[in-house]
Amino acid sequence: MKNVLVVVAGISWMMFLGACSSGSPSVTLTDSQSRQLAALVHSDAQAAAQFAIIKQTADDALTAEPNPITLFQTEGKLASDPVKIRTWQSIADMGKLDALGYAYAVTNEPAYAGKIHEFVMAWARTHHSAGDPIDDTNLEGLLIGYDLARDTFPSADRNVADQYLRDFAQAEIKTGQGPAHTNINNWNSHRLKIVGMIAFVLHDRGLIDHTIQAYQKQIQNNLLPDGSSIDFHERDALRYHTYDLTPLLTLAIAARNNGIDLYDYRAPSGSSLPGGVAFLLPFANGSQLHQEFVHSTVDFDRQRAAAGQAEYKAGSHWDPQNAIQALEKAEAFDRSLLPLLVRITQSSADRFPTWQTVLNQVY
C-alpha cells in the first residue's frame, strides 16, 4: 500500500491510500486491528474477561428495541428534571450500540451487525442535533457501532445514516462559530470529538481538515502551558479538567487510526494534550489532593449541589477514580500509565483492567 505525506494546518500526517475507503472502519478499529483484537480475546484470559462483559451487553441488546428521541436534552438540567431523565433513557441505546459494535468486530456474527442496522436507522430517522455539544457528545456509542458495521448496510440505508451524521456535524459546526466562551471551553472539546468522529466515519476530507485546524485552536485556547485547562480554573474542579481531556483523547485515537498524530501536537503557547494528562497525574496518584468547586465561577455548580448532587458540593474531595476514563484513553499513547490504572480501578488484572486497555493493545 502506498503512503502519501500530507500536511494540513501545520500537522504532517501519513494518509494510507485505501485505508480510508468505505471498506475499512477507521474511528475505532481498522480491519487489521479487528483481527488482532479477536486473536487477543481468544488467547489472553484478562482480555477475554473484559470482552465477556461487552458481549453480555451486546447479547442483551439483541432482544431490545431501539428507543430514539428527537433531541438530546441534558445540558443545563438538574438530575431530577423529567426531560433529562427521559433523555437518559434513550441514551442507554448508545451503550448497546457500542457493545454491539465491538462484539461484531471480534466475532463477525451477522446478528450483531443486523441489530446495529436496526438501531442506527431508528435513530437516523428520528433524531437530530440542536448543536449543543454537551448533549451531542452522547452520540459516541452510535458512531462506534455504525463505524464497525457500516459496510454491512444496504447502500440506500447507508446514505440515510451518512446524511444524518453530516447534518449532525454541520449543526455542531454552526454553533461553534463566533466568540462565545463555549467555543473554547469544555463544550468545544466535546464538539470536536463528535465532529471529528463523524468526519472519520464518513471519510470526509473536508471535515477532517476542519477538525485538525479546530483541534489546534482548542489546544491553544483551552489548555495552559502548565497543563491545566481553563475549565479547571473556572470551575475549580478536576472533574471539568477530565471532562476536557477525555473527548480530546477520544478524537486523538480516531485520528491516529487515520495516520494523523493529534496527540503530540504542541501549540505555540507550549500547551499540549500530553501536558494536560501530566497535570492530572499527581492528583490521580494521590500525591496531591483537591477540594472541588470551592471557587467555581459558575452558578449551575451551586444549583446542582443545592439539589442534592453531592459530587458538585463545594469542598468535596476529588476521587482519583474519576480519572479512569481520561487515563485509560491516554494509555493508548503512554503505556507507562497502566500501573496507575490498575491501582485506581482496584483491579486484579495487571494487564487489562478495563476494556479500553484491551483496545489500546491493538492500536
C-alpha positions in Angstrom: 0.0 0.0 0.0 1.4 3.4 -1.0 1.7 6.1 1.6 1.5 9.8 0.9 2.7 12.6 3.2 0.1 15.2 3.7 0.4 18.5 5.5 -2.7 20.1 6.9 -2.7 23.2 9.1 0.9 22.5 10.1 0.4 18.9 11.1 2.2 16.3 9.0 0.4 13.0 8.6 0.5 9.9 6.5 -2.6 9.2 4.6 -2.7 5.5 3.9 -4.2 5.2 0.5 -7.1 2.7 0.5 -7.3 2.7 4.4 -10.0 5.4 4.3 -12.2 3.7 1.8 -15.7 2.6 2.8 -14.4 -0.9 3.2 -12.3 -0.2 6.3 -13.6 1.2 9.6 -11.3 4.0 10.9 -12.7 5.6 14.0 -12.5 2.6 16.3 -10.6 -0.4 14.6 -9.1 -0.9 11.2 -9.7 -4.4 9.7 -6.2 -5.4 10.8 -6.8 -4.2 14.4 -10.1 -6.1 14.5 -8.3 -9.3 13.6 -5.7 -8.6 16.3 -8.4 -7.9 18.8 -10.1 -11.2 18.1 -6.8 -13.0 18.5 -6.1 -11.3 21.8 -9.5 -12.0 23.2 -9.1 -15.7 22.3 -5.5 -16.0 23.7 -5.5 -13.9 26.8 -7.7 -14.6 29.9 -7.8 -11.0 31.1 -8.8 -9.7 27.6 -11.4 -12.4 27.4 -12.8 -11.4 30.8 -13.2 -7.8 29.6 -14.8 -8.9 26.3 -17.2 -11.2 28.2 -18.7 -8.0 29.7 -19.0 -6.4 26.3 -20.5 -9.5 24.8 -23.1 -9.9 27.5 -24.3 -6.3 26.9 -24.4 -7.0 23.2 -26.3 -10.2 23.6 -28.9 -8.5 25.9 -29.2 -5.8 23.2 -30.2 -8.4 20.6 -33.6 -8.6 22.1 -34.0 -4.9 22.8 -36.0 -2.4 20.8 -34.5 1.0 19.8 -35.6 3.9 21.9 -34.6 7.0 19.9 -35.5 10.5 21.0 -36.0 13.6 18.8 -33.4 15.6 20.6 -30.9 15.1 23.4 -31.7 17.4 26.3 -29.4 17.0 29.3 -27.2 20.2 29.3 -28.1 22.7 32.0 -30.8 20.5 33.6 -30.8 19.1 37.1 -30.7 15.3 37.5 -34.3 15.3 38.7 -35.6 17.1 35.5 -38.1 14.8 33.7 -36.8 15.9 30.3 -33.2 14.9 31.3 -34.5 11.6 32.8 -36.3 10.8 29.5 -33.2 11.7 27.5 -31.0 9.3 29.6 -33.5 6.5 29.0 -32.8 6.9 25.2 -29.1 7.4 25.7 -29.0 3.9 27.0 -29.1 2.9 23.3 -25.6 4.3 22.9 -24.1 1.7 25.3 -25.9 -1.0 23.4 -24.5 0.2 20.1 -21.0 0.4 21.5 -21.2 -3.1 22.7 -22.8 -4.5 19.6 -20.0 -2.9 17.5 -17.2 -4.5 19.4 -19.0 -7.8 19.6 -19.3 -7.7 15.8 -15.7 -6.7 15.4 -14.5 -9.7 17.5 -16.9 -12.4 16.4 -18.1 -11.3 12.9 -21.5 -12.6 13.8 -24.1 -11.1 11.5 -26.7 -10.8 14.2 -24.7 -8.1 15.9 -24.4 -6.1 12.6 -28.1 -6.6 11.9 -29.0 -5.1 15.3 -26.7 -2.2 14.8 -28.5 -1.5 11.5 -31.9 -1.6 13.2 -30.8 0.8 15.9 -28.9 3.2 13.7 -31.7 3.5 11.2 -34.2 4.2 14.0 -32.1 7.0 15.3 -31.3 8.4 11.9 -35.0 8.7 11.1 -35.9 10.2 14.4 -33.1 12.2 15.9 -31.3 15.5 15.1 -28.8 17.8 16.6 -29.6 21.3 18.0 -25.9 22.0 18.0 -25.4 21.6 21.8 -22.1 19.6 22.3 -22.8 18.7 25.9 -25.9 16.9 24.6 -24.4 15.6 21.4 -21.3 14.1 23.0 -23.6 11.3 23.9 -23.8 10.1 20.3 -20.4 8.4 20.6 -21.8 4.9 21.0 -23.8 5.2 17.8 -20.7 6.3 15.9 -18.7 3.3 17.2 -21.4 0.8 16.3 -22.0 2.4 12.9 -18.3 2.6 12.1 -17.8 -1.1 12.8 -20.8 -2.3 10.8 -21.2 0.4 8.1 -20.1 -1.8 5.3 -23.0 -4.2 6.1 -25.7 -1.6 5.5 -27.6 -1.6 2.2 -26.4 1.4 0.2 -29.7 3.3 0.5 -29.7 2.9 4.2 -26.1 3.9 4.4 -26.9 7.1 2.5 -29.6 7.9 5.0 -27.3 7.3 8.0 -24.5 9.2 6.4 -26.7 12.2 5.8 -28.0 12.1 9.4 -24.4 12.3 10.6 -23.4 15.1 8.1 -26.4 17.2 9.3 -25.3 16.5 12.9 -21.8 17.7 12.2 -22.9 20.8 10.4 -25.3 21.7 13.3 -22.3 21.5 15.7 -20.0 23.5 13.4 -22.6 26.2 13.1 -23.0 26.7 16.9 -19.2 26.6 17.2 -18.7 29.7 15.2 -18.2 33.1 16.8 -16.7 34.5 20.0 -18.9 32.6 22.5 -16.9 31.3 25.5 -18.4 27.8 24.9 -16.4 27.8 21.7 -13.2 27.4 23.7 -14.2 25.7 26.9 -15.2 22.1 27.6 -18.1 22.4 25.2 -15.8 22.8 22.3 -13.7 19.7 23.3 -16.9 17.6 23.1 -17.9 19.4 19.8 -14.6 18.5 18.3 -14.9 14.9 19.4 -18.2 14.4 17.7 -17.4 16.3 14.5 -14.1 14.6 14.2 -15.5 11.1 14.8 -18.2 11.8 12.1 -15.5 13.0 9.8 -13.6 9.8 10.1 -16.6 7.6 10.0 -17.6 9.2 6.7 -14.0 9.6 5.4 -14.9 13.2 4.7 -11.7 15.0 3.9 -13.2 18.5 4.3 -14.5 17.6 7.8 -11.2 16.0 8.7 -9.3 19.2 7.7 -11.7 21.3 9.7 -11.2 19.0 12.7 -7.4 19.3 12.6 -7.5 23.1 12.4 -10.1 23.4 15.1 -8.2 20.9 17.3 -5.0 23.1 17.1 -7.0 26.1 18.2 -8.6 24.2 21.1 -5.2 23.1 22.4 -4.0 26.7 22.3 -7.2 28.2 23.8 -8.3 25.6 26.3 -5.1 24.2 27.8 -2.5 26.3 29.5 1.3 25.7 29.2 1.4 24.1 32.7 -1.2 21.5 31.5 -4.2 22.9 33.4 -7.3 23.8 31.5 -9.4 26.9 31.6 -12.3 24.8 32.8 -10.2 23.7 35.8 -9.7 27.3 36.8 -13.2 28.5 36.1 -14.9 25.6 37.9 -12.1 24.9 40.4 -12.7 21.2 39.6 -10.7 18.4 38.3 -14.0 16.9 37.2 -14.0 19.5 34.4 -10.4 19.1 33.6 -11.0 15.4 32.8 -14.2 16.4 31.0 -11.9 18.4 28.6 -9.3 15.7 28.3 -11.5 12.6 27.6 -13.2 13.8 24.4 -9.9 15.2 23.1 -8.2 11.9 23.7 -11.1 10.0 22.0 -10.6 12.2 19.0 -6.8 11.7 19.1 -7.3 7.9 19.0 -9.6 8.2 16.0 -7.2 10.5 14.2 -4.2 8.1 14.8 -6.2 5.3 13.2 -6.2 7.6 10.1 -2.5 8.3 10.3 -2.9 11.7 11.9 -0.9 12.5 15.1 -3.0 15.0 17.1 -1.8 13.7 20.5 1.7 15.1 20.2 0.7 18.4 18.7 2.2 21.3 20.7 0.6 24.8 20.4 2.7 27.9 20.0 2.0 28.6 23.7 3.5 25.3 24.7 0.2 23.7 25.5 -0.4 20.1 24.6 -2.7 17.2 25.3 0.2 15.2 27.0 0.7 18.2 29.1 -3.0 18.1 30.1 -2.6 14.5 31.1 0.6 15.2 33.1 -1.2 17.9 35.1 -3.8 15.3 36.2 -1.3 12.7 37.3 -0.3 14.0 40.8 -4.0 14.1 41.7 -4.7 10.7 40.2 -1.8 9.0 42.0 -2.8 10.7 45.3 0.3 12.8 45.8 -1.8 15.9 45.6 -5.4 16.4 46.8 -8.0 18.8 45.5 -11.2 20.1 47.0 -13.7 20.5 44.2 -15.8 23.6 43.2 -14.7 25.8 46.2 -14.0 28.8 43.9 -16.3 27.9 41.0 -17.5 30.9 39.0 -20.5 29.0 37.6 -23.8 29.3 39.4 -25.1 26.0 38.0 -22.5 24.1 40.0 -24.0 25.6 43.2 -27.5 24.8 41.9 -26.6 21.1 41.4 -25.1 21.0 44.9 -28.2 22.5 46.4 -30.3 20.0 44.6 -28.5 17.2 46.3 -25.9 16.2 43.7 -23.1 15.5 46.2 -20.4 15.4 43.6 -20.9 19.1 43.0 -20.7 20.1 46.7 -18.0 22.8 47.2 -15.2 21.3 49.2 -15.8 17.7 48.3 -12.6 15.8 47.8 -11.9 14.7 44.2 -11.8 10.9 43.8 -9.0 9.6 41.6 -11.4 7.0 40.2 -12.9 10.0 38.3 -9.7 10.0 36.2 -10.2 6.5 34.8 -11.9 7.4 31.6 -9.2 10.0 30.7 -6.3 7.9 31.8 -7.4 4.7 30.0 -7.6 6.6 26.8 -4.3 8.3 27.4 -2.8 4.9 28.0 -3.3 4.3 24.2 -0.4 6.7 23.8 1.5 6.2 27.0 1.8 2.7 28.3 3.5 3.9 31.5 0.1 4.8 32.8 -1.0 1.2 33.1 0.2 0.6 36.7 -1.7 3.7 37.8 -4.8 2.5 36.0 -4.6 -0.9 37.7 -4.3 0.8 41.1 -7.1 3.2 40.8 -9.5 0.7 39.2 -8.6 -1.6 42.1 -8.4 -4.4 39.5 -6.8 -7.8 39.9 -6.0 -7.7 36.2 -2.4 -6.4 35.8 -2.5 -6.0 32.0 -6.1 -5.2 31.1 -8.0 -3.6 33.9 -10.6 -2.1 31.5 -12.0 -2.9 28.1 -10.3 0.3 26.8 -6.9 -1.0 27.8 -7.6 -4.2 25.7 -8.4 -1.9 22.7 -5.2 0.1 23.4 -3.1 -3.1 22.9 -4.1 -3.4 19.3 -3.8 0.3 18.4 
